[in-house]
């Protein structure tokens, strides 16, 4: 069955036969301006301009599948609908639509080709109807039979698709210029949405950008499995405390690993015993609260073990000063990558866990993880900073750095590549991930640039 959202789409872009339009009461209709789609409370379209008969009206337009839906939705008593000038329906089932007498708020526009005498007659006729019937009936326009069957068929196919994306079979018909402009918008939408997340962190710490960056950076180091736990650890240790210990790597490790609950076991090696002793002292000194979020090791590569990631995070704190401030002033993403290129201290060259010696391997953060941090922490926070301060310099820098960073390779981007969609940089991959998660999965084809192009063609 036709959805009301599709009907809005058809009206918004005027995808119907407009020749010899008439209301259900046989008055001619000329659409001068269909109006702007309204996402708030009230009629579907605002600021519309419609000529009905000899009179041009300005007001709002309401859409329904059937005329009777007007009363079903109780619009006849809702003051938000008192200036509706046209009721657009898919099918006129004989239902009534009205507003209470005396509440009519839309009037003819002065200065049309209709004479002032005719305008007066029109107003008088409205008054006569309202006095006689206690209500004023709103003109109805039925669209059934005026919309392309191909458009309806394509929409039905999209909605019923069980493929990776609804338009999988027709996505290659979309022009490159459409793809480019849509990916640009998708990336900005993704960064704006992430800016809202950054805003929630700022609200929690009295708008301290360095602290916010520290929380998000730690969360990123926890990857998906331990993200919540790493964030909680970061929130439990302020950057002021970290600054007090930044010259002593073993103290930083004691703070982070201790708050993670990874120093609670009985150890035989000297290094974890020393960290354990340090942590007990500083936990008491700073009155640290226990983090009650479990840390996981299962089903992950040793290089992603939380012990290694926390040791690398400790080294990053050890090596950097006011990192977000430096990032804001950086001219090149290469500089940021160099600052993130850290290696855990010597003990971890031979370990992935405490008391469990392994073959020698330096535990460098690695290019993959560095790119991940650029994509998921550095650029979103930088964009949010520019958004908050209304400074395009930072937003443009974030977009530029994503263009200069390698694309993510995951199940989503690989499937798009199999469909012939380009994925060369993080600019591409972030846009594709946003498209899949926020549009394709939710079947928002009518709001999607690609979906629009397919339906229009």
N, C-alpha and C positions, 0 to 999 in steps of 0.2 A: 504493500500500500504506500502511496505517496506520503512523504513526511512533510511536516510543516517547515522544517529547515530547508528542504529542497524547494518548497514553494517560495520561501524568502529569497533563495538564490535566484530562482527564475525571475522574480519581480525585481530584485536588486540590479540584475544585469539585463533585464528586459528581453529574456529569451523566450518570446512568444510572438505570435502573429498579431501585430497592432493595427492591421487594416480594419476599418469599419467597426471600431470598438463601440460597444453599447452597454449600458447598465442593464440589469434584468427588467427594468421598467422602460426600456427602449430609448433612453437618453444617450446622445452621442458622448463619447469619452475621448479626450486628447490628453496624453501624459506629457506634461511639460518638464516635470522633474519628479522622479519616483521617490525621492527623499533619501535620507541616510539611515542605514540599518542601526537600530537602537538595541543596545545590549543591556540597558537598564530597565527598570519597571516602566510599564506603559505600552502604548502601541508599537508595532514592529518597526515602522519607519517614521521619522520626523522630517520636518521641513520639506514636505512634498508640495507640489503645485500641479493641480489637475483641473482641466477645463471640462465641466459637465454641462451639457447643453450649451447655453450661451454664456454661462457664468464661469469665471476662473476662480478656483478656491485655493487657499493656502492652509495647510494644517498637517495632520498625521494620517497614516494609512495603516490599517490593521488587516492581517492575513489569517485565514483559517482554511482548513480542509473543506468544511461544510458551513453553510450560513448559520445553522443551528448552534454551532460551537460558540457563537457570540454570547448567547444567553447561558449556555452551559458553563462558560467561564465567568459569568456574572459581570460582564462589561456594562450591562445596561444600568447598573447602579454605581459604577466606578467612575469617579470624577476625572481620573487620568485619561479617560476615553471620550471626554466631552467635546474635543475638537477634531475627531476623526472625520475626514471628508470623503473617504472611500473605503468600503469593505471589500477586499479582494479575496475571493474564495476559489477553491478548485472546482467545487460542485455546489450549485445552489439547490438545497434540498427543501426550499420553501420556508426555512426558519426565519424568524423576525430578528432584526437588530435595531436597537434604539438607545437613545439617551433620554433621561428624564426631562420633562418640559422645563424651559427656562435655563437649562444648563448648557445649551449649545454655545460653543466658544469660537467656532470658525466662521468667518464671514467672507463674502466675495472680496476680491482684490480690486481696489479702485484703480482706474487707469487702463482697464482692459478695453477691448473694442465694444463691450457691452455698454449701452448708454446708462446714465445715472437713473433714468426712468425705469429701465429694465431691471437694474440692480435693486431699486426700491420694490418693484413688483416681486422680485425673487425673495427679498427679505419678508415682504408681507405674506407671501405664500407659505414660507416656513412658519411664520407666526400663526397663520390660519391653521396649518396642519397640527402644530403643537397644541393650540387651544382646543381643537376638535378631538384629537386622539390622546392628549396628555403626554404624548411622546413624539419625537421626530425620527422618522425612518432614515437610515443612512444608505446612500446609493450603493448598490452591489455590482461588482464586476466578476463574472465567472470566466476562468481561464481554461477549463476543460475543453479539449478539442483544438486549442490554439498552441499547444506546446509540441515540439518535435518528438515523435515516438523514439527516435534514435537516442536523444538526450535521456529520456526516461529509461530506456533499455540499458544504456551505459551506466547510469546511476544505480540501477538495480543490480547489475553485474558487480560493481564496486562494493556495494553493501553486502552482497552474498558471497564475496570471494573469501576463500580460506587460504590464500597464498601468503607468501612472506610479506608482501605488501599488496593491497587491493588492486593496484593498477599494474601488476607484474607483466601481464600479457600485452600492455599497450604503452608502457613507460618509454620505450624507444622511439615513439612517435613525437615526443616532446622536443621542441627546438632547444638548442644549446643556450640561446640568449635567455630563454625562460628559466632554464636550470640555473644559470649563473645568478640572475637577479633573485631567484627564490632561495638559493643557498646563502646568499648574502643576508637576506632577511632572517632565515632560519638561525644563522649564527648569532645575529644580534638578539633575536628572541631568546636564545639559550643563555647568552651572557646577561641579559636583563633579568631573566628568571633566577640565575645564580646570584645576581646582585641583590635580589630580595632576600636570599639566604644569608648573604654577608650582612645585610641590614639587621637581621635577627641577632647575629653575634655582636654587632656594634651596640645594639640596645642592651645587651647583657653586660657589657664592660665599659659603659659610659663613653662610647665612641672612641675607643683606643685602637687605632688602626694596627699598630705593631702587635698588640695582644691578639687582635682578631686574626691577623696573618699567622701568628704562631699557632693558634688553635686549628686553623684550616690546614696549615702545613703538617702538623702532627697527624691530623685525621688522614691526610693523603698518604703519609708514611705507613699508616696501618692497613693500607689497601682495603678492599671491600670487606674482608673477613674480620679484621680487627679495627676498623675505622672508628666505631663508637667508643671502644676502649681507649684508643690512642687520643681521641678528642677529650675524653674524661681525664686522662692523665695530664694533658696540656692545660686543661682548665684548673687542675689542682695545684699546678706549679706556675706561678706568675712569672712573667719575663723579668721582673725585678729580682726574683730569687735566682733565676738562671744567670742573670748578669753578675750576681755576687760570686758565682762559681765557674764562670765561663773559662777561666784560665786553667782549671783543673779538670781534665777530661774524666778522670775516675770518679770525681764527685758528681759530675753531670750524669754519668752512667748510673751511679748509685741512686740518684734522685729519680730518673726515668724508669729504670728497671725495678727499683724498689716499689714505686707507685703502681707498676704493672703487676705486682705480686710475684715477680720472677726471682726474688731473693728470699723467699720464705722457706726454701728447702734446706736440707743438711748437705753441706758441700765438703769435698776433700781437697780441692785445689785452693791455693793461696789467694788467687785473684777474686773469685766470688766471695770468699770469706772476708776479704778486705772491704769489698763493696757492701756486703751485708752489715759490717760494723759501721761503715760510714752512713749508710741509710738509717740505721736505728738511731744514730745521733741526730741527724737532720730531720727525721720524721718527728722526733720529740721537740726539737728546736722550733720548727715551723708549724707544728700541730697539723700535719697533713692528715686529711681525711682519707679513709680507705676507699679504694675504687672497687665497687662491687660488680664490675663487668668482666666476665671471663676472657682470658687471652687464649687464642687457638693456634695450634701448630698443625693440626690434621689436614691432609689433602692439599698441602702447598709445597712448593719447591723450597729446599733449604735456604736459598738466597733471600726468600721472603719471610723466613722465620721472624717472629716478633723480636727475638733477642738481637738479631742482626739489624733489623730496621731501627730499633731503639738506639743501638750503638752508633749507627750512622747518623741518626738524628742528633745524638749527643755531640758528635764530631762537627756537625753543621753549626750547632750553637757555639761550640768551642772556636770555630774558625771565623764566625761572622759577627758583625756589629751593626745593629739597626738595619737588619736585612731588607725589610720592606722599604725603608727610606732610600736605601741604595738602589733597589729595583725601580722605584719611581723615577730616579734621576738617570738610570742607565740609558745609554744610547742604542745599545745592541743587545739582542737576546743571547748572543754569544757570551757576553759578560756575565749574564745571569746563569747560564749553563756552567760557566767556569766556577762561579761561587758555589754551585750545587754539587760540583764534582768532588765529593768527599769520600774518604776511606775510613772504615772503622779501625780502632786502635789495634796494636800488635797482637793482643790476646786473641782477637777474633780471626787472625790469619790462620789459626789452627783449630778453631772451634765454630760450631753453629749453635751449640748449647753449652751451658756450664757443665764441667766435669765430664765432657764427652769430646775427646780429642779427635780431630779429623786431619786429612791431608792438607798441606799448606795451600792456601788460596787467599789472596787479598780480597777483602770484602768491600769493593768499590760500589758506589751507588749505582753506576751503570747508566748508559745512554737512554735505555728504555724508561727507567724510573725517572730520570731527569726530565725527559720529554713529558712524562705523565704529570710531573709536578708543574711544569710550565703550562700545560693544557688545563689542568684541573684546579690549580691553586693560584699561580702567579698571574695569569691573564684574567681570570674571573675577578680576583681582588683588585687588580689594576683597573679593569673596566668599571667595577663598582665604585672605585675611588673617583674616577672621572665622572661617573653618573651622579654621584652624591654632590660633587663640587661643581657640576655643570661645566666640566672642562674637557673638551673633545680631544685634547692632546693625549690624555691618558687612554681614552677609549680607542683612539686610532692606533696608539702604540700596541695595545692589546691585540687588536685585529691584525696588525702588521706582524707581530711576533708569532701568531698562530699560522700565518702564511709562510713563515720561515722555519716552522717546526714540522718534523716528519709526521705523516698521517698515522692515526691509530689503526691497528690491524686487529679486528675482532670479528665475531660472527656476523654482526650487523654490516660492517663495512665490506667484508668479504662477499656477502650475498649481493650487496649493491654492485660491487665490481663485476660479479658474474653476470649481472644484468646490463653491463656496459657503462655503468656510471663511474665517472672519474673520482679517484680518491688519492690525491698526490700529497696533500699537506693536511695539517691539523685543522685548517680552515674548512677543508672538505669534510673530513671525518666527523668533526663536531656538528656540522650542519646535517649530515646524514643520520647521525645518532638522534638528533633532535627531531628530524623528520619521521624516523621510525617510531620513536617512543611517544611523541606528542601528537602526531597526526595519523600515521598508518595504523598503529595499534588501536587507536581510538576511532578509526574510520572517519576522520574529519576531512574527507575529500573535498567537501564544498568550501572549506577554508584554506585548502592547500593550493599553491600555485600550479603544481603539477596536475592535481586533480581537476582544477579549473580548466587547464589547457586541454585535457583529454575530453572533458564534457563539452567544451566549446567547439572542438574540431569537427 
